[in-house]
Amino acid sequence: MKSSRPKVMHALAGRPMLQHLTDMLAGLKVAKSVVVVGPGMEEVSERIAPIPTVMQRDRLGTAHAVAQARQLLADFEGTVLVLYGDTPLITAETVKRMLDRRAKSPSPSVVVLGFRPQDPGEYGRLVTGPEGLRAIVEYKDASLEQRTITLCNSGVMALDGKILFELLEQIGNNNAKGEYYLTDIVALAVEQGLIADYVEADAEELLGVNSRAELAAAEAVVQDRLRKKVMAGGATLADPKTVYFNWDTVIGQDVTIGQNVVFGPGVSIADDVEIRPFCHLEGVSVASGALIGPFARLRPGAKIEVGAHIGNFVEIKNATVETGAKVNHLTYIGDARIGAAANIGAGTITCNYDGFGKYHTDIGSGAFIGSNSALVAPIKVGDGAIVGAGSVITKDVAEGALAVGRSSQMELPGWATRFRDKKKAEKKKG
């Protein structure tokens, strides 16, 4: 990845790859999870706490990695799932199929997840026979005949916890890499008269991420899944490929989302909302019937209530726009409350920051703020008040009052004509 960050901490849809797996397993209500980490991966341990981690100080292969969990799983006799933090797209449905196969009589001691990629490349091959899975052969150790096999090893396994660590002790490192391969557990189990079998999954689920390009490919898969989920839930995406969701985005029914809309973390959209093209939303809740955009930016702490309108080139941060209020054009609203049915004119700014602290602006219900106004916080505009266009307001405005904070207009008759004549004469003289 060419990064100081551990690979599994790189994000898909705003969530580290590893957490896609741990959250999926939590949904399956597994009895215990253990994460094997390497040196320098404190960030991983901190992020996934309270899930315990064990350290693999010497990277001697996948079997050696699994063996590090022995102390935490010493008394566990159920099924042990082995998954990989850089293969984050595996679904709960696929894992359930592996568990179901383990539970089906005669119960196999080893169930391997296989797949058939378009290009098998250097994946390990699953060697099968009439009685099921017979062995997994790493590509570098495979014969020419074995390399023609199209059924490949994903690395994901479901294993009998009663015999797992006993089998791990028997795995050697007499292979091309000099490593302890977990894949050897299949042949060992078969040699001892145990049953091994496999389950197949779609190749897309088993995309491994080892580069920035593969991370982008995995992001595309995750986004497609999220888009399908949103549309299946009753929302309309005008151009699905241009809409990007975060893993925790909540979208209601009868929501319409235009082209090129991006959802950051912490966004909740209620029913019957329209989000027009080119909007960015993060850390915001939008109530039913609201209209957002186009070209709107809703930042963390924004709360848009029922039927409110947020228009083009409007930025809302840490502010509530109450029921039926309208902020339609070229406006910044930060650290504020916009009362119900208030109307905010184009070019309005809540001046919330003085270089040292943030201050609150409170605009009452039914108030009207004229275009190109600056409201210098802390300030309160009362219910039904009007602020004249072009005003700089530095004091509270009473309920129902008109406030105008601008210089008086001055007019000099004929001045413009005299000015042009003078300049033309100067230009003629050179």
Summary of the structure (lengths in Angstrom):
residues: 430
radius of gyration: 31.4
end to end distance: 65.8
largest distance: 109.5
contacts: 1373
relative contact order: 0.07
helix: 24%
strand: 28%
